[in-house]
Amino acid sequence: MDVVVLSLGGSVLVKDEDPSAYLSELAQALAEVSSNAKLYIVTGGGRIARFYIRAGRALGAAEQSLDMMGIDTTRLNARLVITAMKGHACPEPPRDYEEAVRAGMSYPVVVMGGVAPGVTTDAVSARLAERVGATRLVNATSVDGAYTSDPKKDVCAKRIPRMSHAELVKLVSGTAKGAGPTTVFDPVGAEVLARCRIPLTIVDGRSVRNLKLALEGKDCVGTVVSS
Ligand code: UTP
């Protein structure tokens, strides 16, 4: 059976409007994928995390405290996805990798947030992928793949359909550090995947149909990273 890890970006989960319709559609697709694969999902914090981090920073909080606020919001989002899964997923988000592995022995789907200060949930998903020997990792974010430059700022940016792990590491190296950064994939996570040679597919998570194809290892619109 395939073991698939999904890094579900907060930018996909936390939108302005009520996310319940999207979450129901997503949960249905995830349940279908989990009939053929063990599924581990790591939820990001998105806008809600950045809201708390910005306010906490303005109030003079230390980076570690800001990271803990970020982690709490990722766990809150994990609870929302667990709720949408209607009994299909482990009812409590694991607090660390060991708990996630244990939960995976009893449930078809495990949903968790961040685990420790200093990284993002992309890095958590990469470490979890290594720990559970994942067949693939899928990063569901708000852009449809890795681009030559930021497509939200540069109209000439081009999507890169395929790249090597080494190319991804180079692309994301030197991106922002400190609580609350956002990039196509966390540089720490990219290094972990390069080391253990786990393939990564980056897709726009707002298209549930396309995300499902990526989770199933089928052709999809996005960027495939492999060694
Ligand atoms: P995210 O993984 O959501 O970061 O964690 P992000 O870059 O904002 O990603 P998107 O936009 O959701 O895709 C939010 C913040 O929580 C803290 C970090 O400060 C991070 O920036 N965090 C998260 C940790 O410190 N450790 C973790 O394990 C996870």
Boltz pocket constraint, residues with backbone or C-beta under 6 A from the ligand:
constraints:
  - pocket:
      binder: B
      contacts: [[A, 8], [A, 9], [A, 10], [A, 11], [A, 43], [A, 44], [A, 45], [A, 46], [A, 47], [A, 49], [A, 63], [A, 66], [A, 67], [A, 68], [A, 69], [A, 70], [A, 71], [A, 74], [A, 113], [A, 114], [A, 115], [A, 116], [A, 117], [A, 118], [A, 119], [A, 120], [A, 121], [A, 122], [A, 124], [A, 140], [A, 141], [A, 178], [A, 179], [A, 180], [A, 181], [A, 182], [A, 183]]
      max_distance: 6.0
